[in-house]
Structure formats: structure tokens, C-alpha cells
Amino acid sequence: MFKKHLDLENFKSFGANSMSDHLGIEFVEIGEDYVTARMPVDHRTTQPFGILHGGASVALAETLGSIASFLCLDDPSKQQAVGLEINANHIRSVSSGQWVYAKATPLHIGRTTHIWDIKINNEAQKLVCVVRLTVAIIGGK
């Protein structure tokens, strides 16, 4: 399914100087039809109470889903994958000093839209947040 415009090693520089870099998001694996990443729960990603900020979870999910859509594009020099709609349900908190892990899998890969199911888990594999992301496929710059 993925066109593999980038491999896992290239992802390390792909997000440089962007939100994913600022939040410490690290891509972990690219499978045949999924992408996984992790994000630290630290001063960059917590709310004032020392637990994972819901907005950081959403940023992780949109980063992951957008990259997954990018990997599905026929010609990334002529197309862009941009977030259209996102819905997140926060299930449990995660304390500072831990990592969260996200996995994006496709629900729909169409010509003009992609829909991703993204699950974020804590280090104990317990569900932290479930996200549905719709990505629009638009003409390039």
C-alpha cells in the first residue's frame, strides 16, 4: 500500500524544525499498511498537572496520519496530504517521564481523502487515546 517515498531512516530528518521535532516525536516502524511513532511525556507535552496534554496526543496522531497518507501518494511532488478533520477520545492519563506509542492504520484510502484509525498506548500497552483522522489529498504547491 505504501509507496515508500521515505524509509524509516529518512524520517529522522523529515520532521526537523517542525512540530514533531519540537514535541520529540520519533518514528518507530513503517509496516505494509501502518506507521508507528512514539512521543515522550515531558515538559513539552504535559499540561500544568504533569500529565499528557490532550493536544499533544492530537498532534502526535495528526503527524502520524499525515505521514501515512504521504506514503500513499502516487506523486508527492504534485500532491499534498493535509489534515481535514480529527476526532480524539482521551481514555486515560499518562504521567511525565514515560513514553506514549501511536499506530496509524487505514480505514479508507481514496483518491481525494484518506481516513486513519490511530491508537495511542502507554508503555504498559494500555489505551490512552483513540483518534480518527481524515486527510485531504490536494494538488501540490
N, CA, C and O of each residue as an XYZ file, in Angstrom:
564
protein
N       0.812     -1.190      0.000
C       0.000      0.000      0.000
C       0.862      1.262      0.000
O       0.618      2.179     -0.784
N       1.865      1.313      0.872
C       2.717      2.491      0.912
C       3.653      2.508     -0.286
O       4.163      1.469     -0.705
N       3.871      3.687     -0.826
C       4.767      3.847     -1.967
C       6.222      3.935     -1.513
O       7.143      3.816     -2.321
N       6.416      4.145     -0.212
C       7.754      4.175      0.403
C       8.647      5.265     -0.200
O       9.789      4.999     -0.576
N       8.119      6.497     -0.290
C       8.913      7.635     -0.729
C      10.051      7.901      0.255
O      11.106      8.419     -0.109
N       9.809      7.539      1.488
C      10.799      7.700      2.549
C      10.882      6.398      3.325
O       9.874      5.722      3.536
N      12.079      6.054      3.743
C      12.195      4.905      4.635
C      12.345      5.426      6.062
O      12.446      6.635      6.275
N      12.361      4.545      7.009
C      12.386      4.931      8.415
C      13.584      5.821      8.732
O      13.456      6.770      9.505
N      14.721      5.535      8.160
C      15.924      6.334      8.425
C      15.759      7.776      7.937
O      16.235      8.706      8.587
N      15.084      7.965      6.794
C      14.865      9.315      6.266
C      13.896     10.117      7.131
O      13.938     11.347      7.123
N      13.027      9.440      7.875
C      12.057     10.132      8.717
C      12.743     10.927      9.815
O      12.188     11.911     10.304
N      13.924     10.520     10.204
C      14.612     11.211     11.290
C      14.903     12.660     10.926
O      14.901     13.523     11.803
N      15.150     12.943      9.660
C      15.407     14.326      9.240
C      14.171     14.976      8.622
O      14.130     16.197      8.474
N      13.170     14.185      8.262
C      11.979     14.703      7.589
C      11.223     15.710      8.447
O      10.725     16.709      7.928
N      11.130     15.469      9.731
C      10.374     16.347     10.613
C      11.208     17.404     11.317
O      10.721     18.070     12.231
N      12.469     17.568     10.900
C      13.339     18.544     11.560
C      12.733     19.942     11.494
O      12.177     20.347     10.473
N      12.851     20.662     12.589
C      12.358     22.042     12.700
C      10.859     22.161     12.460
O      10.386     23.156     11.911
N      10.125     21.149     12.871
C       8.668     21.175     12.748
C       8.070     20.834     14.121
O       8.803     20.612     15.085
N       6.751     20.794     14.198
C       6.102     20.469     15.466
C       6.533     19.102     15.973
O       6.771     18.935     17.169
N       6.638     18.126     15.084
C       7.019     16.782     15.533
C       8.405     16.793     16.167
O       8.643     16.076     17.139
N       9.305     17.580     15.642
C      10.648     17.717     16.205
C      10.558     18.385     17.577
O      11.197     17.937     18.529
N       9.779     19.436     17.678
C       9.632     20.159     18.945
C       9.043     19.262     20.040
O       9.445     19.351     21.199
N       8.092     18.400     19.672
C       7.445     17.527     20.653
C       8.239     16.255     20.942
O       7.869     15.486     21.829
N       9.325     16.024     20.205
C      10.148     14.837     20.436
C       9.596     13.568     19.825
O       9.944     12.470     20.258
N       8.733     13.702     18.817
C       8.137     12.529     18.175
C       9.207     11.777     17.385
O       9.964     12.370     16.616
N       9.253     10.484     17.586
C      10.198      9.611     16.884
C       9.426      8.531     16.143
O       8.596      7.842     16.735
N       9.696      8.379     14.847
C       9.064      7.310     14.078
C       9.763      6.004     14.408
O      10.991      5.930     14.438
N       8.955      4.966     14.657
C       9.476      3.695     15.126
C       9.454      2.624     14.048
O      10.409      1.859     13.909
N       8.361      2.567     13.277
C       8.224      1.481     12.299
C       7.286      1.887     11.169
O       6.294      2.587     11.375
N       7.629      1.429      9.976
C       6.749      1.544      8.816
C       6.464      0.129      8.353
O       7.367     -0.574      7.898
N       5.202     -0.295      8.466
C       4.813     -1.623      8.014
C       4.204     -1.540      6.629
O       4.291     -0.505      5.969
N       3.595     -2.612      6.192
C       2.944     -2.617      4.874
C       1.750     -1.665      4.833
O       1.495     -1.034      3.807
N       1.015     -1.559      5.950
C      -0.167     -0.695      5.973
C      -0.323      0.032      7.308
O      -1.444      0.337      7.716
N       0.770      0.308      7.980
C       0.701      1.050      9.237
C       2.013      1.794      9.468
O       3.053      1.461      8.899
N       1.929      2.802     10.312
C       3.103      3.562     10.741
C       2.995      3.710     12.255
O       1.909      3.944     12.785
N       4.128      3.571     12.951
C       4.131      3.773     14.395
C       5.174      4.825     14.771
O       6.189      5.002     14.098
N       4.882      5.510     15.864
C       5.790      6.521     16.394
C       5.641      6.560     17.906
O       4.695      6.005     18.466
N       6.583      7.219     18.552
C       6.488      7.397     19.996
C       6.762      8.859     20.328
O       7.383      9.588     19.555
N       6.280      9.264     21.501
C       6.453     10.639     21.942
C       6.688     10.631     23.450
O       6.008      9.911     24.181
N       7.651     11.429     23.918
C       7.882     11.476     25.357
C       6.790     12.279     26.062
O       6.242     13.234     25.511
N       6.497     11.878     27.264
C       5.608     12.664     28.126
C       6.559     13.442     29.029
O       7.052     12.921     30.029
N       6.808     14.695     28.661
C       7.751     15.537     29.397
C       7.283     16.988     29.355
O       6.128     17.260     29.024
N       8.170     17.918     29.689
C       7.806     19.334     29.770
C       7.218     19.893     28.466
O       6.512     20.900     28.497
N       7.499     19.257     27.331
C       6.977     19.731     26.047
C       5.555     19.262     25.784
O       4.834     19.876     24.997
N       5.147     18.175     26.436
C       3.889     17.509     26.071
C       2.899     17.363     27.222
O       1.863     16.717     27.067
N       3.208     17.955     28.377
C       2.296     17.820     29.520
C       1.514     19.100     29.775
O       1.905     20.186     29.349
N       0.420     18.945     30.468
C      -0.337     20.081     30.977
C       0.259     20.466     32.331
O       1.130     19.755     32.831
N      -0.183     21.568     32.938
C       0.413     22.016     34.201
C       0.346     20.993     35.342
O       1.085     21.120     36.318
N      -0.522     19.986     35.237
C      -0.657     18.974     36.283
C       0.315     17.810     36.121
O       0.259     16.851     36.892
N       1.209     17.877     35.126
C       2.227     16.849     34.946
C       1.755     15.603     34.218
O       2.423     14.569     34.265
N       0.607     15.685     33.541
C       0.134     14.546     32.744
C       0.045     14.955     31.279
O       0.021     16.140     30.949
N      -0.004     13.962     30.417
C      -0.034     14.187     28.976
C      -1.160     15.135     28.583
O      -2.313     14.938     28.966
N      -0.820     16.149     27.827
C      -1.792     17.131     27.322
C      -2.540     16.502     26.149
O      -1.924     15.907     25.265
N      -3.864     16.634     26.140
C      -4.669     16.077     25.056
C      -4.270     16.627     23.695
O      -4.317     15.911     22.694
N      -3.879     17.891     23.656
C      -3.441     18.497     22.395
C      -2.171     17.864     21.863
O      -1.983     17.772     20.650
N      -1.293     17.424     22.762
C      -0.072     16.739     22.329
C      -0.420     15.387     21.709
O       0.186     14.974     20.720
N      -1.405     14.700     22.302
C      -1.856     13.425     21.717
C      -2.414     13.645     20.320
O      -2.140     12.863     19.410
N      -3.194     14.703     20.145
C      -3.777     15.011     18.841
C      -2.676     15.383     17.841
O      -2.736     14.992     16.675
N      -1.676     16.136     18.297
C      -0.560     16.488     17.405
C       0.203     15.237     16.974
O       0.598     15.122     15.813
N       0.413     14.301     17.898
C       1.060     13.036     17.560
C       0.238     12.284     16.517
O       0.780     11.788     15.529
N      -1.063     12.203     16.742
C      -1.936     11.469     15.816
C      -1.954     12.111     14.432
O      -1.854     11.410     13.425
N      -2.081     13.432     14.372
C      -2.131     14.079     13.058
C      -0.792     13.969     12.339
O      -0.758     13.810     11.119
N       0.299     14.050     13.073
C       1.623     13.860     12.465
C       1.718     12.470     11.840
O       2.144     12.318     10.696
N       1.322     11.478     12.597
C       1.420     10.096     12.137
C       0.507      9.831     10.936
O       0.936      9.240      9.946
N      -0.762     10.273     11.029
C      -1.697     10.052      9.933
C      -1.310     10.804      8.665
O      -1.465     10.284      7.560
N      -0.812     12.015      8.819
C      -0.392     12.790      7.643
C       0.796     12.143      6.952
O       0.856     12.101      5.723
N       1.739     11.638      7.734
C       2.888     10.939      7.155
C       2.433      9.652      6.477
O       2.918      9.316      5.396
N       1.511      8.934      7.098
C       0.996      7.705      6.489
C       0.333      8.024      5.146
O       0.526      7.299      4.170
N      -0.446      9.105      5.098
C      -1.065      9.497      3.827
C      -0.009      9.890      2.803
O      -0.118      9.538      1.628
N       1.011     10.617      3.241
C       2.108     10.986      2.342
C       2.718      9.744      1.693
O       3.050      9.749      0.508
N       2.859      8.685      2.484
C       3.443      7.452      1.954
C       2.540      6.751      0.943
O       2.990      5.862      0.221
N       1.273      7.146      0.889
C       0.321      6.549     -0.057
C       0.210      7.344     -1.363
O      -0.402      6.865     -2.317
N       0.784      8.535     -1.422
C       0.627      9.390     -2.598
C       1.321      8.800     -3.815
O       2.415      8.244     -3.721
N       0.658      8.936     -4.964
C       1.262      8.478     -6.215
C       2.446      9.350     -6.608
O       3.476      8.841     -7.050
N       2.300     10.672     -6.448
C       3.358     11.601     -6.836
C       3.429     12.734     -5.818
O       2.739     13.743     -5.966
N       4.262     12.576     -4.780
C       4.319     13.593     -3.728
C       4.842     14.949     -4.198
O       4.734     15.931     -3.463
N       5.408     15.028     -5.407
C       5.826     16.332     -5.920
C       4.630     17.107     -6.477
O       4.722     18.314     -6.703
N       3.501     16.412     -6.699
C       2.309     17.054     -7.244
C       1.115     16.997     -6.294
O       0.069     17.580     -6.581
N       1.258     16.307     -5.178
C       0.156     16.146     -4.225
C       0.650     16.439     -2.816
O       1.837     16.311     -2.513
N      -0.295     16.836     -1.960
C      -0.007     17.019     -0.549
C      -1.109     16.369      0.266
O      -2.266     16.320     -0.152
N      -0.733     15.870      1.434
C      -1.691     15.284      2.370
C      -1.839     16.264      3.531
O      -0.866     16.564      4.223
N      -3.062     16.763      3.744
C      -3.305     17.748      4.798
C      -4.490     17.314      5.649
O      -5.461     16.755      5.139
N      -4.402     17.573      6.940
C      -5.481     17.223      7.849
C      -6.756     17.964      7.507
O      -6.728     19.168      7.252
N      -7.873     17.256      7.500
C      -9.179     17.838      7.188
C     -10.073     17.836      8.428
O     -10.760     18.820      8.702
N     -10.065     16.736      9.173
C     -10.895     16.619     10.375
C     -10.228     15.614     11.305
O      -9.657     14.616     10.865
N     -10.313     15.904     12.609
C      -9.737     14.990     13.591
C     -10.673     14.904     14.793
O     -11.259     15.895     15.230
N     -10.790     13.688     15.308
C     -11.629     13.434     16.472
C     -10.819     12.568     17.419
O     -10.271     11.542     17.018
N     -10.743     12.987     18.688
C      -9.955     12.234     19.663
C     -10.763     11.985     20.921
O     -11.452     12.873     21.423
N     -10.671     10.775     21.417
C     -11.239     10.421     22.710
C     -10.083     10.061     23.635
O      -9.324      9.130     23.365
N      -9.959     10.809     24.729
C      -8.886     10.589     25.694
C      -9.390      9.609     26.754
O     -10.379      9.876     27.435
N      -8.710      8.489     26.885
C      -9.167      7.382     27.711
C      -8.541      7.402     29.107
O      -9.241      7.250     30.108
N      -7.232      7.590     29.168
C      -6.539      7.584     30.468
C      -5.358      8.528     30.417
O      -4.855      8.861     29.344
N      -4.921      8.957     31.593
C      -3.796      9.888     31.682
C      -2.479      9.121     31.672
O      -2.425      7.919     31.931
N      -1.416      9.866     31.361
C      -0.058      9.324     31.396
C       0.804     10.363     32.106
O       0.767     11.546     31.768
N       1.571      9.919     33.081
C       2.409     10.824     33.861
C       3.713     11.150     33.154
O       4.215     10.382     32.333
N       4.238     12.305     33.497
C       5.522     12.743     32.969
C       6.594     11.705     33.265
O       6.559     11.036     34.298
N       7.551     11.578     32.347
C       8.641     10.623     32.498
C       8.431      9.331     31.738
O       9.292      8.452     31.771
N       7.313      9.196     31.060
C       7.013      7.989     30.293
C       6.986      8.318     28.794
O       7.201      9.462     28.394
N       6.725      7.316     27.994
C       6.527      7.456     26.549
C       5.121      6.991     26.205
O       4.551      6.143     26.893
N       4.567      7.551     25.138
C       3.345      7.012     24.540
C       3.689      6.561     23.127
O       4.576      7.119     22.481
N       2.976      5.544     22.657
C       3.225      4.928     21.360
C       1.948      4.985     20.539
O       0.873      4.648     21.034
N       2.061      5.409     19.293
C       0.896      5.541     18.422
C       1.069      4.679     17.179
O       2.171      4.507     16.659
N      -0.057      4.143     16.724
C      -0.067      3.336     15.500
C      -1.226      3.794     14.632
O      -2.373      3.831     15.077
N      -0.917      4.143     13.390
C      -1.930      4.573     12.422
C      -2.174      3.460     11.415
O      -1.240      2.957     10.790
N      -3.449      3.076     11.262
C      -3.847      2.083     10.268
C      -4.982      2.676      9.431
O      -5.784      3.457      9.943
N      -5.056      2.311      8.153
C      -6.068      2.921      7.286
C      -7.461      2.339      7.486
O      -7.630      1.136      7.680
N      -8.446      3.219      7.433
C      -9.842      2.804      7.358
C     -10.345      2.977      5.928
O     -11.217      2.237      5.472
N      -9.781      3.971      5.219
C     -10.185      4.264      3.838
C      -9.034      4.996      3.150
O      -8.514      5.981      3.673
N      -8.645      4.510      1.984
C      -7.646      5.194      1.159
C      -8.299      5.459     -0.193
O      -8.373      4.569     -1.040
N      -8.766      6.676     -0.386
C      -9.413      7.063     -1.630
C      -8.530      7.997     -2.443
O      -7.390      8.279     -2.076
N      -9.078      8.467     -3.544
C      -8.326      9.364     -4.420
C      -8.144     10.743     -3.801
O      -7.089     11.356     -3.966
N      -9.167     11.247     -3.081
C      -9.104     12.604     -2.528
C      -9.145     12.663     -1.005
O      -8.900     13.720     -0.423
N      -9.448     11.550     -0.358
C      -9.426     11.512      1.105
C      -8.881     10.183      1.611
O      -9.040      9.136      0.983
N      -8.246     10.262      2.749
C      -7.793      9.082      3.488
C      -8.349      9.208      4.894
O      -8.413     10.309      5.441
N      -8.750      8.098      5.480
C      -9.217      8.096      6.868
C      -8.365      7.103      7.644
O      -8.199      5.953      7.237
N      -7.821      7.570      8.779
C      -6.904      6.778      9.587
C      -7.459      6.533     10.979
O      -8.054      7.420     11.590
N      -7.260      5.333     11.465
C      -7.548      4.970     12.846
C      -6.205      5.006     13.571
O      -5.270      4.301     13.191
N      -6.112      5.817     14.600
C      -4.851      5.965     15.322
C      -5.104      5.665     16.793
O      -5.949      6.287     17.437
N      -4.361      4.709     17.300
C      -4.477      4.349     18.711
C      -3.167      4.714     19.399
O      -2.079      4.397     18.917
N      -3.298      5.385     20.531
C      -2.144      5.775     21.338
C      -2.192      4.977     22.636
O      -3.200      4.983     23.343
N      -1.098      4.294     22.940
C      -0.992      3.459     24.134
C       0.153      3.937     25.023
O       1.084      4.596     24.560
N       0.067      3.592     26.307
C       1.167      3.885     27.215
C       2.189      2.748     27.162
O       2.047      1.812     26.375
N       3.206      2.839     27.994
C       4.260      1.824     27.983
C       3.756      0.449     28.392
O       4.364     -0.563     28.042
N       2.647      0.400     29.132
C       2.051     -0.874     29.559
C       1.049     -1.404     28.530
O       0.301     -2.338     28.820
N       1.031     -0.810     27.328
C       0.141     -1.209     26.234
C      -1.325     -0.912     26.521
O      -2.201     -1.482     25.871
N      -1.614     -0.028     27.485
C      -2.988      0.344     27.784
C      -3.386      1.537     26.927
O      -2.600      2.460     26.714
N      -4.622      1.500     26.442
C      -5.120      2.543     25.550
C      -5.205      3.880     26.279
O      -5.801      3.984     27.351
N      -4.602      4.893     25.680
C      -4.583      6.253     26.220
C      -5.537      7.143     25.444
O      -6.258      7.950     26.031
N      -5.542      6.996     24.123
C      -6.336      7.870     23.264
C      -6.638      7.141     21.959
O      -5.787      6.431     21.424
N      -7.846      7.322     21.459
C      -8.209      6.775     20.156
C      -8.612      7.958     19.275
O      -9.369      8.835     19.691
N      -8.086      7.959     18.050
C      -8.245      9.101     17.153
C      -8.691      8.625     15.780
O      -8.239      7.593     15.284
N      -9.592      9.402     15.172
C      -9.923      9.199     13.757
C      -9.521     10.480     13.038
O      -9.950     11.574     13.405
N      -8.698     10.329     12.014
C      -8.182     11.466     11.246
C      -8.588     11.333      9.794
O      -8.353     10.298      9.171
N      -9.196     12.375      9.254
C      -9.485     12.442      7.819
C      -8.460     13.380      7.195
O      -8.265     14.504      7.658
N      -7.818     12.907      6.152
C      -6.784     13.663      5.450
C      -7.263     13.953      4.030
O      -7.730     13.058      3.325
N      -7.142     15.208      3.625
C      -7.469     15.591      2.253
C      -6.218     15.492      1.386
O      -5.124     15.866      1.808
N      -6.394     14.987      0.180
C      -5.299     14.910     -0.783
C      -5.525     16.059     -1.779
O      -6.507     16.074     -2.520
N      -4.601     17.008     -1.774
C      -4.753     18.204     -2.618
C      -3.589     18.313     -3.590
O      -2.578     17.623     -3.458
N      -3.756     19.199     -4.572
C      -2.686     19.467     -5.528
C      -1.500     20.087     -4.815
O      -1.668     20.783     -3.813
N      -0.306     19.839     -5.324
C       0.917     20.337     -4.710
C       1.053     21.844     -4.782
O       0.200     22.548     -5.323
N       2.146     22.312     -4.221
C       2.412     23.756     -4.152
C       2.581     24.363     -5.525
O       2.811     25.566     -5.644
